[in-house]
């Protein structure tokens, strides 16, 4: 698989970039070093070919361009194989999928993070904690309505709230769409 990603323009020439070590020593005793992921103004030294062959990144349809740029600068090769990779930026996996991941493989999600990453599920979980431990302990989040089931409660709060209140409307499972509504 070949992935072509255009890197944003870098001020100065290619040779002006600072070269950083490919491996960074751990701050903790008896822990192995970690790979260095560079910024656009840096370049990463080449590891020996034997080690570079291990640098495979599993691409997905949701891998952001900034991640693609960063892994390319750090000498990773893209792969689609489901087993032959050390890093992946992808979709949430179902819990059984985590059993197949090796100790050396790194992901951008942990099991169960969907329960806090989706606003509707976060609200349900916080509401359960509020019921269990009380409003005094769990009073740090705004009142939330999940539509369509909470439409009557939302209308009542809207009418009772007055003209100065602000609302945030966010679709379920959408990370980039916010509408700020000022109630009249």
N, C-alpha and C positions, 0 to 999 in steps of 0.2 A: 504494500500500500504506500502510495506517495501522497504526502500532504504538502501543498504549497501554500505558504502563508506569507503575505507581504509584511515585512517589519516596518513600523513607523520610521520616518526619517530620523537619523541620529545627527545631532549637531557635531561638526568636526568629522574627520575621516575615520574609517574603520580602524586604522592603526592607532588612533588617539584614545581608543577605549582602554580603560584600566583592565589588566588581566588579573583575575581572581583565582585562587586555588579551587580545584574541582572538589576537594574534600575538606571539610571543616572539622577540626578536632572537637570531640564532645567536651562539654563543661563538666561532665560527671565521670568519676573514675570507673574504669572497666567497661565503658560504653564505647561502641565503635564510632568512627566519624560519620558525619552526615554529608550528603551531596549539597553543593552550593548551587542555588538557582539565582542567576544574575538579573540585573536590571538592564534596560536598553543601553545604558552608557558603559556597560562592562562586558568583558568577554571572559569565558571560563577556560582555564587550561585544559588541554586534552589529557584524558586518562589513557593508560596503555590500551591498545586495541582489544586485548583480552577482556578488560573491564568494560570498555565502551560497548562491546557486543551485548552486555547485560542490560544496558540502558534502553529499555523499551517502554513506551507509554501507550496505554490503550486509549484510543480516541473514541469519542462518542459524539452524537449529534448535538450535545449541549456543551461540549468543551469550548470555553470562551477563547477568543483570539489571543487575549493576553497570556493565557496558559499555553496556548500553542507556540507563541513567540518565545516565552520563557523556556519551555522544554527544548525548543530547537536551539536556542543559544547555549543550552547546557548539554548539547550533544546527544539528546535522546532521539531514538528512531520511533516512528509511529507504527503501531501494530493493531490488527483487528482480532488477533487470536485471543480467546477467552482465558488462556492460562499463562501466556508468555509475556508478562509485563511486570513492572515494578510500581507503576503509578497510573492512576486513572481519575479523571474528573468526569463524572457521569451522573446519571439519574439515580434517584434513591433506589436501592435494591430491597427486595423482600428479605425478611430475616433469614430464611433458609439459604439464600445466596451467599451470606457472609461465611458460611461453613466451608465453602470451597476456596476461600481466599487464603493465600499463604501468609506466613508470618512476615515475610519481607515485602509484601504488597501493601501499598498505601492508597487510600480512597479519600474523597472529599466529603463523605457521609459516614455516619456511624449508625449502627442499628437503633431504630426507634426515633431518630431525629425528625422524622416526618411528623411526630406527635407535637413537636414544638415549632417546626418550620412553617406549618400551615396554620394560619390565624384561627380558623374554625376549630381545629383540634387543640391548639394552644388554649383557646378560650374554654373549651370543655374540660381540659385537664386542670386549668386554674380554678374553674368553678367547683370542680370536685374537691380540690384542696381547700377552697374557701368554706365549703360545707363541712368538711372534715375537721379543719383546724380553726375556723372562725374568721369573720371579716376583719377583726383587729390584726391578725397575722397576714391576711391576704387582701389588703386594701390598696395595693400599688398599681392596679391596672384599671383602665376605664370600663364603663359599662359597655357591653358588646351585644349585638343582635345578629343572629345568623338567619339570613333570609332563604327561603320564604317563610319558614316556620315561626319566626319571631316578628312578623310584620305588624301584628296588632300591638305588641309591646313597643315596637319602634315608633309607631304612629302616636301612641299615648305619650311617650317620652318626648317626642318631637313637639307635640302640642303643649305639653307642660313645661318645656324647657325655656321658653322665652326666645327673644330675637337675637341674643348675643352668643348663643351656643354655637360650637363648631362641631362638625361631624367628619369622620373619615369613612369613606365608602371603599371597600376593597373586595374584589372578587375572590372567591375561594381558590387557593392553589395558584395564585398569580403573584409573581414577585415584583412586577414593575408598573403596576397600574394603580395609582392612588387618585382619588377625587376628593378635594376638600370642599365641603358643602357648608355654606353659612346659611343657617335657617332664617327665614324672614318672618 
